[in-house]
Amino acid sequence: MSRKDEDAIYETLRLPPAVKGPEPRLEELLPQSPKSACGTFELSIAGMDGLGACYNSGNTSSSVIAVIISGPELGFAILFSQSTANWQSLKDKVIDLAPSFKLERAEGDAKLMQWIR
């Protein structure tokens, strides 16, 4: 992966409405610099391929792994954070968790109502 990938992840996270979450906590977790501590790494979540980057949060002592994944119809920006782990161990946890994510797609009103219940 290249430095351009790191820059793209950083820019994606900084452009609203890329990432939503409770304020002000989300702003504290977003990386303050485009430089990833681990470069970038490939990852697959819910059958979609993407890239991850590792950050030490500037405003807190949290480690943050940012993952940008996409498929033909949709994409996600996901932030994983933990205040008691360094970025290396958090990255390992994210890689271990990635295969457990599933994506359910509802089609039509009946399927949507079944999913909502």
Buried (B, 14 or more C-beta within 10 A) or exposed (E): BEEEBBBBBBEBBEEEEBBEEEEEEBEBBBBEEBEBBBBBBEBEBBEBEBBBBBBBBEEEEBBBBBBBBEEEEEEBBBBBBBEEBEBEEBBEBBBEEBEEBEEEEEEEEEEEEEEEE
